Amino acid sequence: MKRNLLAAAVLVVAGLFADVPKVIFDTDMYTDFDDVGALAVLHSLADAGECEILGTVVSTRKAPSMGMVELINRFYGRGDLPVGAPRGLGLGPDVDPDALKNASYKIYADTVKAHPELKMPTGDQAPDANETYRKLLAAAPDKSVTVVTVGFTTNLRRLLETKADALSPLDGKALVAKKVKAWYAMACKYADGFEYNSGADGASSKIAFAEWPTPVYFLDFNYGVEVKCGVPVSNVQDKVNPVRDVFRRALKDYNEVGKGHPAWDEIAVLAAVRGWQSHFGVERGTFSIVDDKGRNHWEKKADGNHYVLTVKTPKAEVGRIVDELIARGPKDRIDGTKLPIKGRAFNDVER
């Protein structure tokens, strides 16, 4: 009888988590620091059982982006997550030397340099993002994966252009159509304009926006710029906390101490995990890249495959939700310098 009850309990618990979003997180982690908050939000939501993180990839080359992602993943106890970085295409300091002058880039470079134990300080040491995407998608149930991009669209363009291989008999577009439920993107400026994530590699955005076969939900520049975050985590007193350290230095460098930074990327992750219905409305239509400078245009269409997020929950409340998730930290608050640790009990027994 006890064995039957235990089996039933296991099935019930498994059922509770069967439908949580399976997320692939794609970031530039390059010339702004809201990417760090976004990855912190994702880990906190995963710790709460609201999602499963399948992988964390970067859309930049030869940059400290990959090292930062590895460091944050390790801090949250998920140092073994699959990762990837683009090959051939993509921005990086070799083709974009102005990035070296950016305050966020300098923070990332200094942080990665201070952690020589990192296995992948740059994307050069990581697997090809195409391989990572195709492997994760091929192994996932149909229509189960949510992709969230808070950086360039380089990886998604490259994925769509992949051919059948040993990982899947499907080409990139067919594999995405079969396995992906939705793509959430921090991209574009409603209704017309230039936004960095979608415009800096405008050639990739033009292809990805036009060819992506599942619904795409856009957290645009104008929504996110009005929501500020980061002050609470900058005041966290943990002995070790790389998220806190980045925000504390960056808020000072950007003259945002006490005011906070626009929560573009963090809100995109919140929407991706909880779904647009949770805190947002939508307007349906199509975003397209209209020139070689990466400017975008929005066309409202009843049959469009794109949706731009609109206000439902007041923006101030969305900001409070995001801030709490960023500042929450690892669920057991263990020392981030010693991660990953196997076999150690959680300090926070109640949670």
C-alpha positions in Angstrom: 0.0 0.0 0.0 2.8 2.5 0.9 4.5 1.8 -2.4 1.3 2.4 -4.3 0.7 5.7 -2.4 4.3 6.8 -3.1 3.9 6.0 -6.8 0.7 8.0 -6.9 2.3 10.9 -5.2 5.2 10.9 -7.6 2.7 10.9 -10.5 0.8 13.9 -9.0 4.0 15.9 -8.5 5.2 15.1 -12.0 1.9 16.2 -13.4 2.1 19.5 -11.6 5.4 20.4 -13.4 4.6 18.7 -16.7 3.1 21.8 -18.3 5.6 24.5 -17.1 7.3 26.3 -20.0 10.5 24.8 -21.3 12.7 27.8 -22.0 15.7 28.5 -24.1 17.2 31.8 -23.2 19.2 33.7 -25.8 21.1 36.9 -24.8 23.7 39.2 -26.2 25.0 40.1 -22.6 27.0 42.7 -24.4 26.4 46.5 -24.1 23.7 46.7 -21.5 23.1 45.1 -18.1 19.4 44.3 -18.2 20.5 40.9 -19.6 21.9 40.1 -16.2 18.6 40.9 -14.5 16.8 38.9 -17.1 18.8 35.8 -16.5 18.3 36.3 -12.7 14.5 36.5 -13.2 14.6 33.3 -15.3 16.5 31.4 -12.6 14.2 32.7 -9.8 11.1 31.6 -11.8 12.7 28.2 -12.4 13.5 27.9 -8.7 9.8 28.6 -8.0 8.8 25.8 -10.3 7.3 28.1 -12.9 9.6 27.0 -15.7 12.3 24.6 -16.8 15.4 26.1 -18.3 16.6 24.0 -21.2 19.6 26.0 -22.2 21.2 29.5 -22.2 22.9 30.7 -25.4 24.6 33.9 -26.4 24.3 35.8 -29.7 27.7 37.5 -29.6 31.1 36.3 -30.6 34.5 36.7 -29.0 33.0 38.6 -26.1 32.7 38.0 -22.3 29.0 37.3 -22.8 29.5 33.5 -22.4 31.6 33.9 -19.3 28.9 36.0 -17.7 26.2 33.5 -18.5 28.3 30.7 -17.1 29.0 32.7 -13.9 25.4 33.5 -13.3 24.2 29.9 -14.0 26.8 28.6 -11.5 25.6 31.1 -8.9 22.1 29.7 -9.2 23.3 26.1 -9.1 22.8 25.4 -12.8 26.3 25.4 -14.1 25.7 22.4 -16.2 23.0 24.0 -18.5 23.6 23.6 -22.2 25.1 26.7 -23.8 26.1 27.9 -27.3 27.4 30.8 -29.3 27.2 31.8 -33.0 29.7 30.9 -35.6 30.5 33.1 -38.6 27.7 35.6 -38.2 27.3 37.8 -35.2 28.5 40.9 -33.5 31.5 41.0 -31.3 34.5 43.3 -30.4 36.4 42.0 -33.5 33.8 43.6 -35.8 32.4 46.1 -33.4 35.3 47.8 -31.6 33.1 50.5 -30.2 31.7 47.9 -27.8 35.0 48.0 -25.9 34.2 51.5 -24.8 30.8 50.6 -23.4 30.3 50.7 -19.6 28.4 47.4 -19.5 31.0 45.6 -21.7 33.8 46.8 -19.4 31.9 45.5 -16.4 31.4 42.1 -18.1 35.1 41.9 -19.1 36.3 42.8 -15.7 34.0 40.3 -14.0 35.0 37.4 -16.3 38.7 38.3 -15.9 38.2 38.1 -12.1 37.0 34.5 -12.4 39.8 32.4 -14.1 37.9 29.2 -13.1 35.3 29.8 -15.8 35.4 27.2 -18.5 34.0 29.4 -21.3 35.1 33.0 -20.8 34.0 33.8 -24.4 31.8 32.2 -26.9 34.9 30.8 -28.7 35.0 28.0 -26.1 31.3 27.2 -26.4 29.5 24.8 -28.8 27.9 26.2 -31.9 24.5 27.7 -31.0 23.0 25.8 -34.0 24.1 22.5 -32.5 22.7 23.5 -29.0 19.4 24.7 -30.4 18.9 21.6 -32.7 19.8 19.2 -29.9 17.5 20.8 -27.4 14.6 21.1 -29.8 14.9 17.6 -31.2 14.7 16.1 -27.7 11.7 18.3 -26.6 8.0 17.3 -26.9 6.2 18.9 -29.8 5.0 22.5 -29.2 6.6 22.6 -25.8 9.5 25.1 -26.1 9.4 28.8 -25.5 12.3 30.8 -26.9 13.1 34.1 -25.3 15.6 36.5 -26.9 16.9 39.5 -25.1 19.7 40.2 -27.6 20.4 39.9 -31.3 18.4 37.6 -33.5 21.5 36.1 -35.0 21.1 32.6 -33.6 17.4 32.4 -34.7 18.3 33.4 -38.2 21.1 30.8 -38.3 18.8 28.1 -36.8 16.1 28.7 -39.5 18.8 28.2 -42.2 20.1 24.9 -40.8 19.7 21.7 -42.8 18.7 18.2 -41.7 21.5 16.4 -39.8 22.2 13.6 -37.3 20.3 15.5 -34.6 17.0 15.8 -36.6 15.8 14.9 -40.0 14.0 18.2 -40.1 15.5 21.5 -41.4 15.6 24.5 -39.1 12.3 26.0 -40.0 10.4 22.7 -39.8 12.1 21.8 -36.5 11.0 25.1 -35.0 7.5 24.7 -36.3 7.2 21.3 -34.7 8.9 21.9 -31.4 8.4 25.6 -30.5 5.3 27.0 -28.9 6.2 30.7 -29.1 9.1 33.1 -29.4 9.2 36.1 -27.0 11.6 38.9 -28.1 12.8 42.1 -26.5 13.0 43.8 -29.8 11.7 46.6 -32.1 10.3 50.1 -31.3 6.6 50.4 -31.6 5.3 51.5 -34.0 8.3 52.5 -36.2 11.9 53.2 -35.3 15.2 51.7 -34.3 15.8 49.3 -31.4 19.3 47.9 -30.7 18.5 44.2 -30.3 16.6 44.0 -33.6 18.5 46.7 -35.5 22.2 46.0 -34.8 22.0 42.8 -36.8 19.2 44.0 -38.9 19.9 41.5 -41.7 19.2 38.6 -39.3 16.1 40.2 -37.8 14.7 40.8 -41.3 15.0 37.0 -42.0 13.9 35.8 -38.6 10.9 38.0 -38.3 9.7 37.1 -41.8 10.4 33.3 -41.6 9.7 32.3 -38.0 6.8 29.9 -38.1 5.3 30.3 -34.6 3.7 33.3 -32.9 6.2 36.0 -31.9 5.5 38.2 -28.9 7.4 41.5 -28.8 8.3 43.5 -25.6 9.2 46.7 -27.4 11.5 49.5 -26.4 8.7 51.9 -25.5 7.1 49.6 -23.0 10.3 48.6 -21.2 11.9 52.1 -21.0 9.2 53.3 -18.6 9.7 50.4 -16.1 12.7 50.8 -13.8 14.4 48.1 -11.8 17.7 47.1 -10.1 17.8 49.2 -7.0 16.7 46.4 -4.6 19.3 43.9 -5.8 22.0 46.6 -5.7 21.4 46.8 -1.9 21.4 43.0 -1.3 24.0 42.1 1.4 25.0 38.6 0.2 28.7 37.8 0.6 28.8 36.6 -3.0 26.3 37.8 -5.6 27.5 38.5 -9.2 24.0 39.9 -10.1 24.2 42.4 -7.3 27.8 43.3 -8.2 26.9 44.1 -11.8 23.9 46.2 -10.9 25.7 48.0 -8.1 28.5 49.1 -10.5 26.4 49.7 -13.5 23.8 51.8 -11.8 26.6 54.1 -10.7 28.2 54.1 -14.2 24.9 55.0 -15.8 24.0 57.6 -13.2 20.9 55.6 -12.2 21.7 55.0 -8.5 18.4 55.2 -6.6 16.4 55.4 -9.8 16.9 52.1 -11.5 17.5 51.0 -15.1 14.9 50.2 -17.8 13.6 46.6 -17.4 13.4 45.7 -21.0 14.9 42.2 -20.9 13.6 41.3 -17.5 10.0 42.0 -18.6 10.5 39.9 -21.7 11.5 36.9 -19.6 8.5 37.4 -17.2 6.1 37.4 -20.2 7.8 34.4 -21.7 7.5 32.3 -18.6 4.1 33.4 -17.3 2.6 34.0 -20.8 1.4 37.3 -22.2 -2.0 36.9 -20.6 -0.5 37.1 -17.1 0.3 40.8 -17.0 -0.2 42.1 -20.6 -2.5 42.7 -23.4 -1.6 42.3 -27.1 -2.0 44.1 -30.4 -1.7 41.8 -33.4 0.2 42.6 -36.6 3.6 42.3 -38.2 7.0 43.8 -37.4 9.4 44.0 -40.3 12.9 45.4 -40.8 12.6 48.0 -43.6 16.1 49.2 -44.4 19.8 48.4 -44.1 20.1 50.5 -40.9 17.8 48.1 -39.0 14.8 50.3 -38.6 11.5 48.5 -38.0 7.9 49.1 -39.1 4.7 47.8 -37.4 1.6 47.0 -39.5 -1.5 46.1 -37.6 -3.1 43.0 -39.2 -5.9 40.7 -38.0 -4.0 37.7 -39.3 -0.5 38.7 -38.4 1.9 36.3 -36.7 3.3 38.9 -34.4 2.0 40.4 -31.2 3.2 43.5 -29.4 2.7 43.5 -25.7 0.5 46.2 -24.2 -0.3 47.4 -20.7 -2.7 45.4 -18.5 -1.1 45.2 -15.1 0.2 48.7 -14.2 3.8 49.2 -15.2 4.8 50.1 -11.6 3.5 46.8 -10.4 5.3 44.9 -13.2 8.5 46.7 -12.1 7.9 45.6 -8.5 7.5 42.0 -9.6 10.7 42.1 -11.6 12.7 43.7 -8.8 11.6 41.0 -6.3 12.6 38.2 -8.7 16.0 39.8 -9.5 16.8 40.3 -5.8 15.5 36.9 -4.6 18.8 35.1 -5.4 19.4 31.4 -5.3 16.7 29.5 -3.4 19.1 28.3 -0.7 21.3 31.4 -0.7 24.5 29.3 -0.7 27.9 30.8 -1.3 28.2 31.4 -5.1 32.0 30.9 -5.0 31.5 27.3 -4.2 28.9 26.4 -6.9 28.2 23.9 -8.3 28.1 21.7 -5.2 26.5 18.2 -5.2 24.9 16.7 -2.1 24.7 19.8 0.0 21.3 20.4 1.7 19.4 23.6 1.3 19.9 26.1 4.1 16.4 27.5 3.6 14.5 24.4 4.8 11.0 26.0 4.5 11.4 27.0 0.9 
